[in-house]
Amino acid sequence: MTKDLTGARDRLISPRELHQVAALLNMPRLDEYAVREDGAPYTNRQAAMYAGIAAWARLSAEAAERLGASEEPEDREEFAYLIEYTDRHAKGWYPAPSDESSGMTLADRAETVAQTVLTRYINHLADNRDDYELWLVDSLSLRASVWHVNTAEPYPRGLGPDHPSSPYAFSDAAIPPHAVEIRTPAQIHRVMDRRIAPWPDTVFWEPEPAAGLTPAYLASAEHHHN
């Protein structure tokens, strides 16, 4: 302890320099402080300035910590998502194959979930093309529907409070999703072609984009699964 005090004493700076440090720390009432201590002995003024700076530094550190905590992202919300497909021969939209096509996730916005899960699913198809070879037709379109679990209807029609929230429950009850993302055949192929060789003799079929985005269409009887 004695050595520590000796080292600190050897590193002391003058009240004038301490005043400059306090100014850099944006310490309040510096002028009043300087006037009040002006007639005090040198060492008393020096000690008082050190004590004042230390107290202000502790308070500033606490304020900075609280500010940092307030800037952290709020707790993310829970969303349910369902990826469906259609093609030129299908009548409506049907759940896409694979466990990657539905689930629950945490995020900030429904739109972000829709974009993320749909892109991830298309990449999954590209990486496992052999597993879906018979299903990957040229006219394939995909749609991701996302529901905010806490603000969707708490008990979908026909389902009691004991029924767990799930994308299939929301879809079966025709509850409008909070976000919808659609990829046409051309968009799907552009993503997959960057990861695998292009399909030969591809003929693109484009569904009517407006139909998949209207609330009436989303709530229609065609929005179902097998």
Secondary structure, DSSP 8 states (H G I E B T S, - for coil): -HHHHHHHHHT---HHHHHHHHHHTT-TTHHHHHHHHTTS-HHHHHHHHHHHHHHHHHHHHHHHHHHHHHHS----EEEEEEEEEE-TT-SSBEE-SSGGGEEEEEES-HHHHHHHHHHHHHHHHHHTGGGGTTT--TT-EEEEEEEETTTS-SS-TT--TTS---HHHHHHTT---SEEEEE-HHHHHHHHHTTS---TT-------TTGGGSHHHHTSTTB---
